[in-house]
Amino acid sequence: MQKIRIGVFGLGRGSTYFDNITNNDGEIVAICERDDKKLTEALDYLGDITTGYKDFDEFIEHEMDAVFIANCFHEHVPFVLRALEKDLHVLSECTSNATMGEGVQLVRAAKKSKGIYMLAENYPYMLFNQEMKKVYDGGTLGKVLFAEGEYNHPFNFDNTEDHAMLRPYFKHWRNRLPRSYYITHSLAPLMNITGAFPKRVTAMPCFSPFDEYNTLGSPVADRAAIITTLNDDNSVFRVTGCAAFGAHGNSYRICCQNGQIENLRGMGEKVMLRYNSWQIPEGREEINCYDPEWEAVDKELAEKAGHGGGDFFVIKEFFDCIRSGRKPVFDEHFATTMASVAILAHRSILEKGMPYDIPDFRNEEDCKKWENDFTSPFFKKDGSEPDIPCCSKTDYVLDEGKLNNYLQITGEKE
Ligand SMILES: NC(=O)c1ccc[n+]([C@@H]2O[C@H](COP(=O)([O-])OP(=O)(O)OC[C@H]3O[C@@H](n4cnc5c(N)ncnc54)[C@H](O)[C@@H]3O)[C@@H](O)[C@H]2O)c1
């Protein structure tokens, strides 16, 4: 099998992929990270085959076939563009683009490049989501009418070690992440299972400030964004971005003409498939509750991989596309559609639920409308202020007590 030579940029999330890459006949020939400790640890782990860089300009000149872009959430596009210009294959972490204008740039660059673009979206590959896709594609449920997706990640305020690691400085992207922006883990599984693409979005926030003495350092006091999309097949999705309500977990429910399928919250991989009593297909019961199984060929590596096996399938699919010349399912169109839902859902929230049309950046008319819109809720690269608030209550500020709690556990780095 053709070995794929890959470079990894950003060694937080990036380093969690090392084994998956080598397990899929990939060779990590270069890594890039500005943090000395992370870079040294990774080089020790990977051995002589890998060259380390601190500077992207040098890293991108290394002889390789593909790059994995895993730097900060809102800063992927400028680096993705550089890689696509060099006709490298690009695997990018979520989100594909944090501004509408960057979405336009990304789709235009991918069109010109000989490289393949793929979003490293892993949640659709979780066991229950693969099972739901299999059942949906089987056709017994009929067409989707409505679906729900939740990615729910509450946190423990006492776990200050985690806060310091995940939000190491005040201007870090996690401290400014509007609730709708981290949307891919709730939305991608629904789009992948059903094939429906959002065309219109509206959203509402769940505003509820955290404890008086919290240690987050974040002015985002929303617990969730509840996002509704109307899709190109007339179905409706209701999804969260990254929520922090109820109990931890991610869940999906696909409601169709003849019945519904969902994974059961808090019940591991369990799937519940139900039909109406008058629409039960041959070989099924009215109520089918079961634990799906991995395909034998994937089982061993999927069980070793992070995110319920999802990380293994991301690399498997990316390398398969490179080797066969096939376009990935999570290509630039899929990825930028989700990013548009995320960005415009936040604008909807800031405008009391105003609906927005979701553009298709394969159409020049839609590109023209958004190509100059770089409005962002994040701090800029030069440290300057964000353009828009990151919280639904635009006058909400982190009080001094909370900020000091946070600074005590992190110290201000960068
Ligand atoms: N799919 C998933 O399940 C999943 C899980 C975690 C993170 N992610 C995504 O992965 C990406 C990274 O997340 P993270 O938690 O590692 O973020 P992070 O902010 O903790 O780490 C980013 C790393 O990139 C490095 N970096 C940033 N810019 C750089 C530059 N110009 N030159 C050199 N190094 C640079 C930083 O030093 C840091 O080590 C994000 O897009 C996030 O959304 C996805």
PDBQT file of the ligand as one rigid body, heavy atoms in Angstrom, charges set to zero:
ROOT
HETATM    1  N1  LIG A 501     -12.689  16.521  16.558  1.00  0.00    +0.000 N 
HETATM    2  C1  LIG A 501     -12.469  16.488  17.854  1.00  0.00    +0.000 C 
HETATM    3  O1  LIG A 501     -12.946  15.614  18.555  1.00  0.00    +0.000 OA
HETATM    4  C2  LIG A 501     -11.591  17.544  18.448  1.00  0.00    +0.000 A 
HETATM    5  C3  LIG A 501     -11.137  17.433  19.780  1.00  0.00    +0.000 A 
HETATM    6  C4  LIG A 501     -10.300  18.442  20.278  1.00  0.00    +0.000 A 
HETATM    7  C5  LIG A 501      -9.944  19.515  19.465  1.00  0.00    +0.000 A 
HETATM    8  N2  LIG A 501     -10.413  19.580  18.188  1.00  0.00    +0.000 N 
HETATM    9  C6  LIG A 501     -10.005  20.681  17.292  1.00  0.00    +0.000 C 
HETATM   10  O2  LIG A 501      -8.601  20.627  17.109  1.00  0.00    +0.000 OA
HETATM   11  C7  LIG A 501      -8.064  21.939  16.975  1.00  0.00    +0.000 C 
HETATM   12  C8  LIG A 501      -6.989  22.150  18.032  1.00  0.00    +0.000 C 
HETATM   13  O3  LIG A 501      -7.563  21.969  19.303  1.00  0.00    +0.000 OA
HETATM   14  P1  LIG A 501      -6.641  21.960  20.616  1.00  0.00    +0.000 P 
HETATM   15  O4  LIG A 501      -7.499  21.556  21.736  1.00  0.00    +0.000 OA
HETATM   16  O5  LIG A 501      -5.400  21.222  20.335  1.00  0.00    +0.000 OA
HETATM   17  O6  LIG A 501      -6.334  23.540  20.694  1.00  0.00    +0.000 OA
HETATM   18  P2  LIG A 501      -5.183  24.269  21.482  1.00  0.00    +0.000 P 
HETATM   19  O7  LIG A 501      -5.450  25.721  21.352  1.00  0.00    +0.000 OA
HETATM   20  O8  LIG A 501      -5.088  23.661  22.847  1.00  0.00    +0.000 OA
HETATM   21  O9  LIG A 501      -3.860  23.855  20.712  1.00  0.00    +0.000 OA
HETATM   22  C9  LIG A 501      -3.474  24.396  19.490  1.00  0.00    +0.000 C 
HETATM   23  C10 LIG A 501      -1.979  24.100  19.321  1.00  0.00    +0.000 C 
HETATM   24  O10 LIG A 501      -1.552  24.666  18.096  1.00  0.00    +0.000 OA
HETATM   25  C11 LIG A 501      -0.329  25.380  18.346  1.00  0.00    +0.000 C 
HETATM   26  N3  LIG A 501      -0.266  26.490  17.379  1.00  0.00    +0.000 N 
HETATM   27  C12 LIG A 501      -1.229  27.401  17.114  1.00  0.00    +0.000 A 
HETATM   28  N4  LIG A 501      -0.816  28.267  16.169  1.00  0.00    +0.000 NA
HETATM   29  C13 LIG A 501       0.442  27.911  15.852  1.00  0.00    +0.000 A 
HETATM   30  C14 LIG A 501       1.415  28.447  14.950  1.00  0.00    +0.000 A 
HETATM   31  N5  LIG A 501       1.132  29.526  14.183  1.00  0.00    +0.000 N 
HETATM   32  N6  LIG A 501       2.612  27.825  14.856  1.00  0.00    +0.000 NA
HETATM   33  C15 LIG A 501       2.884  26.745  15.620  1.00  0.00    +0.000 A 
HETATM   34  N7  LIG A 501       2.019  26.201  16.497  1.00  0.00    +0.000 NA
HETATM   35  C16 LIG A 501       0.803  26.778  16.612  1.00  0.00    +0.000 A 
HETATM   36  C17 LIG A 501      -0.463  25.889  19.777  1.00  0.00    +0.000 C 
HETATM   37  O11 LIG A 501       0.779  26.167  20.350  1.00  0.00    +0.000 OA
HETATM   38  C18 LIG A 501      -1.163  24.726  20.443  1.00  0.00    +0.000 C 
HETATM   39  O12 LIG A 501      -0.267  23.768  20.942  1.00  0.00    +0.000 OA
HETATM   40  C19 LIG A 501      -9.254  22.896  17.116  1.00  0.00    +0.000 C 
HETATM   41  O13 LIG A 501      -9.694  23.235  15.846  1.00  0.00    +0.000 OA
HETATM   42  C20 LIG A 501     -10.301  22.058  17.845  1.00  0.00    +0.000 C 
HETATM   43  O14 LIG A 501     -11.595  22.454  17.500  1.00  0.00    +0.000 OA
HETATM   44  C21 LIG A 501     -11.217  18.612  17.677  1.00  0.00    +0.000 A 
ENDROOT
TORSDOF 0
